[in-house]
Amino acid sequence: MFSALRASMNEDRTFPVLQANVLAGLTVGVIALPLSMALAIATGVSPQHGLYTAIVAGIAIALSGGSRVAISGPTAAFVVILLPIVQQFGVGGLMTAGFMAGLILIAMGVARLGRLVEIIPYPVTIGFTAGIGTVIATLQIKDFLGLEVTNLNGHFTDKVLSLFSALPSLDWGEFGIGGLTLTVLILWRRTQSRIPAHLVALLVGTLTAWVLGRVNGFDVDTIGSRFFYTLNGVVGQGIPPMPPAFNLPWNQPGPDGQPLGLSFDLIRNLLGPALTIAALGSIESLLCAVVAEGMSGKRHSPNDELIGQGLGNLIVPLFGGIPATAAIARTAANVRAGATSPLSSVVHALFILAAILFLAPLLAYIPMASMSALLLMVAWNMSEAPHFLRTLRVAPRPDVAVLLTCYALTVLFDMVIAVGVGLSLAAVLFIRSSIGLTQATPIKANARPDDELTVADSVIVYDINGPLFFGSAQKALKLITTINPNIRIVILDMSGVTMLDMTAIIALDSIIDNLRTRKVETIIADLQPRMIEKLHRAGIHKQRGLLRFAHSLPDALILADRHAAQASPDGDHSHIQL
C-alpha cells in the first residue's frame, strides 16, 4: 500500500517540482469540475455527488494507490452500470453497492490479481468502451434537443423508441445552446490552446443562455432549475455550498426517498452490481495506470493500485460520493501538465472543494444542454470509433466476434451481463491461444542429443512442449496412446513443459495406466522438480512398475537402450534405475 506516495517522497522534492504538480492539479481541477457534475447527472443523481466523488477519491486513492499520476473520480465507464442501480435502489443503494465494490477491490489487490486484470484482450475492452459510449450518447439526446420525455427507463431499445416518439417536442432553444457548446468543444481542440476546451465551451454556452435570457426572456433548463437541496431548513437551487459530510451509505435515500437501511436482502441484491463495478473499475484503473506509465515513465504497482481503488471506494460513499475509478482522459491531461506525484491529484481535489464553497451559485447557471454536449463529446472519445472500425476490418474472425458480442451485450442488455460474458470470453481466448502452444510430437531416433546411443525400434520418444492444463492436456497427450504394437518403451521428454495442473496429472496418470496394460514402460525425462513433486503428491510415483523418471533425455535414452537390450523374449523387462 501507499507505494506511489512512498516512491514520490523518495524522489526530487524541490520547489520547481512541487510547483509543477500544483499547476498540473489546478489544470486537471478545471477539467474535472464540469465533468464530475455531468457524469453524476448522467448517473441519475444530483451534480454535487459527482463533485464529492472527485474530492474524496482524488485524495484517498492518490495517496493510497500504486500510480503516482493517476486521477480518480467519477467516470463515463460507470454510467451504464450505475444508472440502473439508482433507478432500482436509489442513491442509498448506489452508495452501498460502491462500498461493497471497495471491499471486493481490496480483496483483488490482496490476492495479487493486478497483473491478471491487465491482460484483458483488446477486443473485450474496446467492445465495452464502444458500447458504453453508445449508451451515454443516447441518454444525452433528451437534454441536448430539449425533448419532453417522461420516462427513459427500460432497455436500450425502449429508450430509443421513447426518444424517437418525443422528437416533435424538440426545443430549438435548448438545441441551439447544446449545438453551440458542442461546436466550441470541437473547434477549440484544434487551436492547441492550453486552456481546456471543456471550460471554454461551458462558459460560452452559459454566457449565451444568460445574455439571451436577460435580453428577450430566453429560457433554458439549467442545473439551478432542475436540482434542489435543503440546507438548515431552507430550499436552495443547484449545488449546496458546503463540503461533503459523513453519512453511512445505507442511511442515504432509497427509491422512495426514505433512508434505505441495511439488510441481508439488500446486500444479496447488490452483490451482482458490486462485482460488476469492481470488475470494470479494476480494468479501467489498471488500463489508466498502464497509459500513465507509458506517458510519464513512472512505474506503477497494479496490486497496490487495486487496494488504493478499494480503499477509495470504501471512503467515498461515506461522504456522499458515487463509485470512482481512475480516469484516463484526466490522467493524460495531468501528465501533459507536468505532474509527477500524487500531489497533483490532491490539489485537483482541493480546487473542486473550493469551487463548491465559493462558486456554487454560479455553477447553477450552467445549461443542461451544455452539460449534455459535454457528455456527447465524452461518449465519442470513449467509443474510440476509428479503433472499433479498424478492429472490425483487420482482426481475426474470433476477435471480431468477441468485439461485437461485448458491444451488443453492453448496449442491448446491461453491463452486469456484458462484464460477465466479456471476462468469460477473455478466459476462452486465453485458453484457446494457450492450447495452440502445447504440442506432443514424436521425434526420430537421430534427433536425440546423444548420437553414440542406438535406439531400438521398440522405443519411441515424444517431445512435449508448453503448458499442460485443463484446456490442453487431453489434446496434447491423447496422441501418445496411439502407438505401434511393437513399441515397448515410451519416453516423454518434458523439458519444455511450463505448467502442470490437476487435469493434466489425471490425464498423464490415465495414459501411463493405458500403456501399462499393454506392457509398455513409460520414462518421464527432464521434468522440473516442482512438477515431479506434484506427481509424487498425486501418487503417480507409486505406480506398479513400468514407470521411471530420468534427469534428462540422454539419461532416458541410455536407460531405454539398456532396457531394450535386456528385455526377455516374453516381453518382461528388468527394471533398471539410474
C-alpha positions, -999 to 999 in steps of 0.1 A, spaced: 0 0 0 9 37 -5 37 27 -29 31 57 -52 33 81 -23 64 65 -9 81 64 -43 74 101 -50 86 111 -15 119 95 -22 125 115 -54 131 151 -62 111 174 -39 125 207 -50 103 238 -54 101 236 -92 88 200 -89 62 210 -63 52 240 -84 47 218 -115 25 194 -96 4 222 -81 -2 238 -115 -10 204 -130 -35 198 -103 -52 232 -109 -54 224 -147 -70 190 -141 -93 205 -115 -107 229 -141 -113 199 -164 -128 177 -137 -152 202 -122 -178 202 -151 -171 166 -159 -178 154 -124 -211 172 -124 -221 159 -159 -212 123 -150 -232 125 -118 -262 138 -137 -258 111 -163 -258 85 -135 -291 98 -123 -280 117 -91 -275 153 -82 -244 170 -95 -228 175 -61 -224 138 -57 -200 138 -86 -181 167 -71 -179 149 -37 -166 118 -55 -138 138 -72 -128 154 -39 -127 123 -17 -114 98 -44 -89 124 -57 -73 124 -23 -78 89 -9 -69 69 -40 -40 91 -50 -24 87 -16 -30 50 -11 -28 37 -46 0 24 -69 1 50 -96 18 84 -90 -1 104 -116 -35 88 -120 -66 110 -113 -96 92 -99 -132 102 -97 -165 96 -114 -160 82 -149 -181 76 -180 -174 39 -179 -196 36 -148 -226 54 -161 -242 24 -178 -238 3 -146 -248 30 -120 -279 44 -137 -300 11 -133 -289 8 -97 -301 44 -89 -334 36 -107 -340 5 -87 -323 11 -53 -320 49 -51 -289 69 -41 -285 48 -10 -284 16 -30 -258 31 -53 -235 41 -25 -239 8 -7 -230 -10 -39 -199 12 -42 -189 4 -7 -193 -33 -14 -172 -29 -46 -145 -13 -25 -142 -44 -4 -140 -66 -35 -113 -44 -50 -92 -47 -18 -96 -85 -19 -85 -85 -55 -54 -65 -47 -45 -86 -17 -50 -117 -39 -25 -101 -63 -48 -101 -93 -35 -69 -107 -14 -84 -135 -42 -107 -144 -66 -78 -149 -41 -60 -171 -41 -88 -197 -78 -84 -207 -79 -88 -245 -82 -57 -266 -115 -68 -283 -132 -71 -249 -121 -37 -237 -129 -19 -270 -163 -37 -271 -171 -24 -236 -160 12 -242 -177 15 -275 -209 1 -261 -207 24 -231 -201 54 -254 -232 45 -275 -254 43 -244 -241 75 -229 -247 94 -262 -282 80 -264 -290 92 -229 -279 127 -237 -302 133 -267 -331 142 -244 -313 173 -228 -294 181 -260 -326 185 -280 -348 196 -251 -372 167 -256 -402 162 -234 -396 126 -224 -414 114 -193 -396 81 -189 -362 69 -201 -362 37 -181 -361 2 -196 -338 -14 -221 -319 4 -248 -345 -2 -275 -372 12 -252 -351 44 -247 -346 48 -284 -383 44 -291 -391 69 -263 -367 95 -278 -380 89 -313 -416 94 -302 -406 127 -284 -389 143 -314 -419 165 -322 -413 183 -288 -378 194 -299 -369 227 -282 -349 248 -307 -335 270 -279 -321 240 -260 -308 226 -292 -291 259 -301 -273 261 -268 -263 224 -269 -251 228 -306 -231 259 -297 -214 242 -268 -206 211 -289 -192 233 -318 -169 252 -294 -158 219 -279 -148 206 -313 -132 237 -327 -113 248 -296 -94 215 -296 -80 224 -330 -64 256 -316 -40 236 -294 -46 261 -266 -36 252 -231 -70 264 -218 -92 233 -215 -119 231 -242 -145 220 -216 -141 253 -197 -143 275 -228 -173 256 -242 -193 257 -210 -185 294 -205 -197 302 -240 -229 281 -236 -237 295 -201 -230 332 -210 -250 329 -242 -280 314 -224 -277 340 -196 -275 370 -220 -303 358 -242 -324 353 -211 -318 388 -199 -325 404 -234 -356 386 -246 -367 362 -219 -349 332 -235 -354 303 -211 -334 270 -210 -332 243 -184 -302 248 -161 -286 230 -131 -303 255 -108 -337 250 -123 -335 211 -122 -317 204 -89 -326 215 -54 -312 210 -19 -323 217 16 -298 234 40 -308 244 75 -345 241 65 -341 264 35 -346 251 0 -319 262 -25 -313 257 -62 -284 239 -78 -254 228 -57 -252 232 -19 -222 254 -10 -209 230 16 -182 203 18 -191 166 18 -205 154 51 -202 120 67 -231 97 64 -234 59 62 -242 48 26 -273 27 36 -287 57 55 -290 76 22 -324 78 5 -338 47 -13 -361 48 -43 -390 60 -21 -369 89 -7 -367 73 28 -334 60 43 -326 27 27 -315 7 57 -290 -22 58 -303 -58 54 -292 -91 41 -316 -89 12 -301 -56 1 -266 -70 2 -277 -100 -18 -295 -79 -44 -265 -55 -47 -238 -82 -49 -241 -87 -87 -238 -49 -94 -210 -46 -68 -190 -73 -86 -196 -56 -119 -185 -22 -105 -153 -38 -91 -145 -57 -123 -150 -27 -146 -133 -4 -121 -102 -27 -119 -100 -28 -157 -104 9 -161 -80 19 -133 -52 -5 -143 -56 4 -180 -53 40 -169 -22 32 -148 -5 15 -179 -13 45 -200 1 69 -174 33 48 -170 38 49 -208 33 87 -208 53 96 -177 78 68 -174 67 64 -137 63 27 -129 31 16 -111 22 -13 -88 -10 -29 -101 -19 -47 -69 -13 -15 -48 -35 4 -73 -63 -21 -68 -60 -18 -30 -60 20 -33 -91 20 -55 -107 -3 -30 -99 20 0 -111 50 -20 -144 33 -28 -148 24 8 -144 60 19 -162 78 -10 -197 66 -1 -193 77 35 -191 113 22 -219 112 -4 -198 101 -34 -206 76 -61 -183 48 -72 -149 60 -85 -121 48 -106 -91 62 -125 -100 84 -154 -78 81 -185 -85 115 -200 -80 134 -168 -48 114 -161 -34 121 -195 -41 158 -190 -24 156 -156 8 141 -172 8 166 -200 5 194 -175 37 182 -158 25 161 -129 50 136 -113 34 128 -79 1 123 -61 3 159 -50 -14 170 -83 -44 148 -76 -47 162 -41 -46 198 -55 -72 190 -81 -95 177 -53 -89 208 -32 -97 230 -62 -131 213 -67 -138 217 -29 -130 254 -32 -153 257 -63 -182 241 -42 -177 266 -14 -173 297 -34 -187 292 -69 -218 271 -62 -243 299 -71 -225 305 -105 -225 268 -113 -263 268 -111 -264 288 -143 -249 261 -165 -275 249 -190 -284 212 -191 -280 213 -229 -243 223 -224 -238 195 -200 -253 171 -225 -230 184 -252 -200 178 -229 -211 142 -223 -217 137 -261 -180 145 -266 -170 122 -237 -191 95 -253 -175 100 -287 -139 99 -273 -148 68 -252 -163 49 -281 -130 51 -300 -149 47 -332 -118 47 -355 -102 18 -335 -135 0 -334 -139 1 -372 -103 -8 -377 -106 -38 -355 -136 -49 -375 -116 -47 -407 -83 -63 -397 -88 -85 -367 -92 -123 -369 -128 -135 -370 -128 -148 -334 -117 -114 -321 -143 -97 -342 -170 -120 -328 -158 -112 -293 -158 -75 -300 -193 -75 -314 -206 -97 -286 -193 -74 -259 -206 -43 -277 -241 -58 -283 -244 -70 -247 -234 -36 -233 -258 -17 -255 -288 -40 -257 -287 -56 -222 -267 -43 -193 -231 -41 -180 -237 -69 -154 -242 -94 -182 -217 -78 -205 -189 -78 -180 -196 -114 -170 -197 -126 -206 -168 -104 -216 -145 -118 -189 -156 -153 -198 -147 -146 -234 -113 -132 -223 -107 -165 -205 -118 -185 -235 -95 -165 -258 -66 -171 -234 -73 -209 -232 -77 -211 -269 -43 -195 -276 -26 -215 -248 -39 -247 -263 -22 -239 -295 11 -235 -277 10 -270 -263 22 -299 -285 33 -335 -282 52 -347 -312 71 -379 -318 108 -374 -327 131 -397 -346 160 -415 -330 185 -394 -349 171 -363 -334 182 -372 -300 211 -353 -284 235 -383 -279 245 -398 -313 266 -425 -297 235 -443 -284 214 -466 -306 177 -466 -300 159 -498 -306 128 -500 -328 108 -508 -297 115 -473 -283 97 -440 -292 103 -405 -279 77 -378 -276 87 -341 -273 61 -323 -251 62 -285 -251 40 -259 -235 17 -256 -205 -3 -288 -197 -35 -276 -181 -72 -285 -183 -75 -269 -218 -45 -285 -234 -37 -317 -216 -61 -341 -234 -53 -326 -268 -16 -329 -263 -14 -363 -246 -40 -383 -264 -16 -389 -293 7 -409 -270 -18 -438 -266 -19 -444 -304 14 -462 -307 27 -491 -328 21 -525 -312 59 -532 -315 67 -502 -291 78 -514 -257 92 -482 -242 77 -446 -244 100 -417 -234 82 -384 -226 107 -355 -230 90 -329 -207 118 -303 -206 95 -278 -224 66 -283 -200 60 -250 -182 29 -258 -162 11 -289 -149 -24 -288 -133 -45 -315 -118 -64 -322 -151 -30 -328 -168 -19 -350 -139 -50 -372 -142 -46 -373 -180 -10 -384 -176 -19 -410 -150 -46 -424 -174 -20 -426 -202 6 -443 -181 -21 -468 -169 -32 -474 -205 4 -481 -216 9 -504 -186 -20 -526 -196 -1 -532 -229 31 -539 -210 47 -507 -223 71 -488 -200 69 -450 -196 100 -429 -189 94 -393 -179 126 -372 -188 137 -338 -177 106 -327 -158 111 -297 -135 115 -308 -98 84 -288 -87 63 -307 -112 77 -340 -102 67 -331 -66 31 -326 -79 32 -361 -94 45 -375 -62 17 -359 -42 -8 -373 -66 7 -408 -61 19 -413 -96 54 -423 -84 38 -453 -67 26 -468 -99 32 -506 -100 62 -509 -123 66 -497 -159 72 -461 -149 106 -444 -145 119 -409 -141 152 -397 -158 171 -365 -151 175 -357 -188 167 -370 -223 202 -386 -227 197 -404 -194 163 -416 -206 178 -429 -238 206 -447 -220 180 -463 -197 158 -472 -227 188 -488 -246 198 -509 -217 162 -519 -211 156 -528 -247 188 -549 -248 179 -568 -216 143 -574 -225 134 -611 -223 116 -628 -252 83 -629 -234 83 -591 -231 92 -588 -194 116 -560 -185 144 -559 -159 137 -527 -141 170 -507 -142 170 -473 -125 196 -446 -130 
